[in-house]
Amino acid sequence: MEKRSQDIKMICEIQMDSIEYIEKKPLVSVIIPVYNVSRYLPQCLDSVISQTYQNLEIVIVDDGSTDGSGSICAHYAERDDRILLIRSENRGLSSARNRGLEKISGTFIAFLDSDDWIEPHTIETLVRAARQTDADIVVANRRFEYVGKTIRSDVRSKRAHTYYEQDILGAFAEGKFRDIVWNKLYASACFGSTRFPEGHTYEDVCVTWKLMKSLAENGGAVTVLGEELFHHRVRKSSISHTWTVNNIRSSWRAYLAKYRALPDYQEQLLPQCIESITRMWISYPGYSKKEKENAQKTIREMQAFSKKNIFRIMRGNYSKSVKMTCLLSQTRSLPAMWIAIWENKLRQVLEAEHYILFD
């Protein structure tokens, strides 16, 4: 009888320990879209499965890869039963992320691009911060990885800070944290019915301001950490380095929508719209005749915006580059566009080093 009582006591203790463990270790769903990154994929997946925080649901969405990435995903899925592998035809990053969101069951969500990687304690650090500060979103710093060189984050503060309600939008507009979704941990409730826009690039910009606006209006909190936990591999094929008409149009409309949706912060957000105009003006002379025709509507939209805001920009506390773009974009003449090209090149030489991008 005594032994039975001891056994029952031990079982109860184990059950209590399990309950306490579940409460302390909520399930985190990590969504990883994959498309033709076989060269970099193992480093990404190894960094996730080897996390010090083990209570993970790893959702890999193979978006129609044709380079062997699918086989690598299958190999990892066989090795680790925490991995859920979803296969689909190629529909783009937004669609892959949305597919992942449909399948998750975690208390928290993290996104990771399949050519990037994270520090071993990344998820543990983010979850701890979320629990300690009761934050809906936790943001970490990142490092930019070039061939043979690592660049530290441009967010220099090493101290953690939590922003509440309307302070969230102020910090967001001031650049205390960025539009990118892959350096954050989210409470699953943040997304609700929100999904990434399919058929468009700059999907992070389209989604992030909506999440921040919702938190600001509904008593949410965002904690920003100083640790550099994410490694972002900068590639030649990345959207930010591929200035096609469609990519520039997507960036323009994404930043313009953000600018219009947050009227109290337009002064801070205006340079982002101007940056899209810069990209158009320095890319246009190199486009084909068909591409130039395709760009006309967007160029007219950009010119109207620039003309409307010229006095605000020229009198405001904006960089010389922003003011120069505003002036040059008052006309669509090729000479003005060539001036924009050379001004941009000169600025790159004077203000920044040149780094070698990954293929």
Secondary structure, 3 states (H helix, E strand, C coil): CHHHHHHHHHHHHHHHHHHHHHHHCCCEEEEEEECCCCCCHHHHHHHHHCCCCCCEEEEEEEECCCCCHHHHHHHHHHHCCCEEEEEECCCCHHHHHHHHHHHCCCCEEEECCCCCEECCCHHHHHHHHHHHHCCCEEEEEEEEEECCEEECCCCCCCCCEEEECHHHHHHHHCCCCCCCCCCEEEEHHHCCCCCCCCCCCCHHHHHHHHHHHHHHHCCCEEEEEEEEEEEEECECCCHHHCCCHHHHHHHHHHHHHHHHHCHHHHHHHHHHHHHHHHHHHHHHHHCCHHHHHHHHHHHHHHHHHHHHHHHHHHHCCCCHHHHHHHHHCCCCCHHHHHHHHHHHHHHHHHHCCCCCCEC
